Amino acid sequence: MDRLDDDDRPLSPEEMLRLIEEQQATTTRRLGGDPLLTHTPWGITWFAGFGALFLNYAYGLLSRSTALAVLFALMVLSMATTLFAQRTVSGQVRGEAADRGMMYGISWSFGFACVVAICVRLSLLLPSEESGLLWAVTSMTVVAVLYAVGGALWRVRTMFFLGAWLAALNVAGAIAGPTVHALLMSVGAGGVFTVVGVVQRARQRGGA
């Protein structure tokens, strides 16, 4: 009897599972882009931006306008970096995955449009520091929820963990007040996002 060539023989269950896992890992990398360009810039932004707000709230070392200018300037840079990273990989994804990614991206715009509408309306009724807390908590709520949803959508545990971690810090800071919230967002959120981006990039390079 002629024997089947190695390339023609059916794959064993173990080989099929390994192939599926490799394909899922590849898809995840393509959808998520370079973690050093997606997670780390936001980590640095929150570390420095909310750190500046903490220095304002706790010690008065920076004016509120200066602290906000630092945060907003870094947010613009991070947004540009993230868009560049996502555009780099968007051409590699087609079909249902591309549609899902597009709708997920648009959801961020919807979320922040709601934040702006709510905060503009309610900020006029609050003291300055409480107004700042309102903007920070609602904004980070959108980020936390959409990170967790994105992790569930694409079954990326790290992304889901980051969303859950951010939500926990956000709740604690909202209860404790603007000074503690700024500290938690700076050290807890900014520090973790920065480290995760660097570690994931190192793992990707090691597994390439």
VMD Tcl script that draws the C-alpha trace (Angstrom):
set ca {
  {0.00 0.00 0.00}
  {1.14 3.48 -0.79}
  {1.70 5.62 2.22}
  {0.34 9.13 2.45}
  {2.92 11.88 2.31}
  {3.40 13.77 5.55}
  {1.76 16.85 4.02}
  {-1.35 14.85 3.05}
  {-1.98 12.95 6.26}
  {-4.84 14.20 8.48}
  {-3.82 16.35 11.43}
  {-4.14 14.86 14.88}
  {-6.43 16.62 17.43}
  {-3.37 18.00 19.22}
  {-1.96 19.42 15.98}
  {-5.33 20.94 15.07}
  {-5.55 22.61 18.48}
  {-2.02 23.98 18.17}
  {-2.79 25.32 14.67}
  {-5.97 27.02 15.88}
  {-4.11 28.63 18.80}
  {-1.37 29.89 16.49}
  {-3.94 31.39 14.11}
  {-5.79 33.04 16.99}
  {-2.55 34.51 18.30}
  {-1.70 35.87 14.85}
  {-5.17 37.40 14.46}
  {-4.97 38.98 17.89}
  {-1.63 40.60 17.09}
  {-3.00 41.97 13.82}
  {-6.16 43.35 15.41}
  {-4.42 44.78 18.44}
  {-1.41 46.18 16.65}
  {1.87 46.86 18.38}
  {1.21 46.99 22.17}
  {4.17 49.34 22.54}
  {2.24 51.83 20.37}
  {-1.22 51.18 21.80}
  {-0.94 50.51 25.56}
  {2.30 52.26 26.49}
  {1.57 55.76 25.10}
  {-1.68 55.88 27.09}
  {0.12 54.61 30.15}
  {2.64 57.42 29.88}
  {-0.14 59.93 29.23}
  {-2.07 58.94 32.33}
  {1.04 58.69 34.47}
  {2.21 62.20 33.58}
  {-1.17 63.85 32.99}
  {-2.97 62.60 36.09}
  {0.29 62.97 37.98}
  {0.22 66.67 37.14}
  {-3.38 66.87 38.37}
  {-2.38 65.12 41.60}
  {0.37 67.68 42.18}
  {-2.23 70.40 41.70}
  {-4.84 68.85 43.99}
  {-2.50 67.68 46.74}
  {0.26 70.28 46.87}
  {-0.63 73.15 44.55}
  {2.72 72.75 42.80}
  {1.10 73.21 39.38}
  {-1.83 75.34 38.37}
  {-4.96 73.50 37.25}
  {-4.67 74.98 33.76}
  {-1.06 73.76 33.46}
  {-1.97 70.28 34.66}
  {-4.85 70.05 32.20}
  {-2.65 71.34 29.39}
  {-0.14 68.54 30.10}
  {-2.90 65.90 30.16}
  {-4.64 67.10 26.99}
  {-1.41 67.55 25.02}
  {-0.30 64.02 25.88}
  {-3.76 62.66 25.03}
  {-3.53 64.15 21.55}
  {-0.10 62.58 21.02}
  {-1.30 59.20 22.31}
  {-4.38 59.31 20.11}
  {-2.25 60.04 17.05}
  {0.13 57.20 17.94}
  {-2.74 54.74 18.44}
  {-4.41 55.71 15.16}
  {-1.10 55.24 13.35}
  {-0.63 51.81 14.93}
  {-4.17 50.71 14.07}
  {-3.97 52.00 10.50}
  {-0.74 50.06 10.01}
  {-2.50 46.74 10.70}
  {-5.99 47.54 9.34}
  {-5.00 46.58 5.80}
  {-4.18 43.05 6.99}
  {-7.70 42.34 8.27}
  {-10.69 41.61 6.02}
  {-14.30 40.50 6.20}
  {-16.20 40.08 9.45}
  {-13.17 40.89 11.61}
  {-12.67 44.20 9.79}
  {-16.35 45.13 10.23}
  {-16.23 44.23 13.90}
  {-13.11 46.35 14.40}
  {-14.65 49.31 12.58}
  {-17.83 49.22 14.69}
  {-15.77 48.85 17.85}
  {-13.69 51.88 16.90}
  {-16.80 53.97 16.23}
  {-18.15 52.97 19.64}
  {-15.35 54.98 21.25}
  {-16.63 58.11 19.51}
  {-20.17 57.44 20.75}
  {-18.94 56.92 24.29}
  {-16.93 60.14 24.45}
  {-19.70 62.14 22.79}
  {-21.90 61.09 25.71}
  {-19.16 62.06 28.17}
  {-18.87 65.54 26.70}
  {-22.65 66.07 26.69}
  {-23.04 64.94 30.30}
  {-20.04 66.79 31.68}
  {-20.69 70.07 29.90}
  {-24.21 70.07 31.33}
  {-23.34 69.07 34.90}
  {-19.96 70.80 35.34}
  {-21.68 74.16 35.74}
  {-23.42 72.86 38.87}
  {-20.26 71.62 40.61}
  {-17.20 73.13 42.33}
  {-14.01 73.17 40.27}
  {-12.40 70.04 41.73}
  {-15.64 68.03 41.63}
  {-16.13 69.12 38.02}
  {-12.67 67.80 37.21}
  {-13.50 64.53 38.96}
  {-16.69 64.21 36.91}
  {-14.78 64.58 33.63}
  {-12.06 62.15 34.75}
  {-14.39 59.45 36.11}
  {-16.79 59.47 33.15}
  {-13.95 59.45 30.63}
  {-12.14 56.58 32.31}
  {-15.43 54.70 32.63}
  {-15.76 54.68 28.84}
  {-12.14 53.53 28.47}
  {-12.53 50.78 31.08}
  {-15.78 49.41 29.66}
  {-14.64 49.44 26.05}
  {-11.32 47.81 26.94}
  {-13.17 45.03 28.75}
  {-15.67 44.66 25.90}
  {-12.84 44.55 23.35}
  {-11.13 41.85 25.36}
  {-14.33 39.81 25.50}
  {-15.06 40.42 21.81}
  {-11.68 39.15 20.61}
  {-10.99 36.87 23.59}
  {-7.87 38.81 24.57}
  {-7.45 38.23 28.30}
  {-4.87 40.97 28.79}
  {-7.16 43.58 27.28}
  {-10.07 42.39 29.44}
  {-7.86 42.47 32.53}
  {-6.77 46.04 31.77}
  {-10.39 47.14 31.44}
  {-11.39 45.45 34.70}
  {-8.34 46.87 36.52}
  {-9.07 50.37 35.24}
  {-12.72 50.07 36.29}
  {-11.74 49.02 39.81}
  {-9.34 51.96 40.18}
  {-11.93 54.33 38.74}
  {-14.61 53.25 41.22}
  {-12.20 53.57 44.16}
  {-11.07 57.01 43.02}
  {-14.62 58.24 42.42}
  {-15.50 57.31 46.00}
  {-12.30 58.71 47.54}
  {-12.31 62.05 45.70}
  {-10.35 63.96 43.03}
  {-6.92 63.81 44.70}
  {-6.94 60.04 45.24}
  {-8.53 59.46 41.83}
  {-5.72 61.39 40.14}
  {-3.11 59.38 42.07}
  {-4.73 56.04 41.21}
  {-5.02 56.93 37.54}
  {-1.41 58.11 37.45}
  {0.31 55.26 39.28}
  {-2.19 52.42 39.06}
  {-3.51 52.91 35.53}
  {-0.59 54.70 33.90}
  {2.05 52.48 35.45}
  {0.27 49.21 34.63}
  {-0.56 50.16 31.03}
  {3.04 51.21 30.42}
  {4.48 47.99 31.81}
  {1.95 45.78 30.00}
  {2.76 47.43 26.67}
  {6.49 46.88 27.11}
  {6.12 43.28 28.33}
  {3.71 42.31 25.54}
  {6.01 43.81 22.92}
  {8.92 41.81 24.35}
  {6.84 38.62 24.26}
  {5.79 39.24 20.66}
  {9.39 39.74 19.60}
  {10.42 36.64 21.50}
  {7.71 34.56 19.84}
  {8.28 35.92 16.34}
}
mol new
graphics top color blue
foreach p $ca { graphics top sphere $p radius 0.5 }
foreach p [lrange $ca 0 end-1] q [lrange $ca 1 end] { graphics top cylinder $p $q radius 0.2 }
display resetview
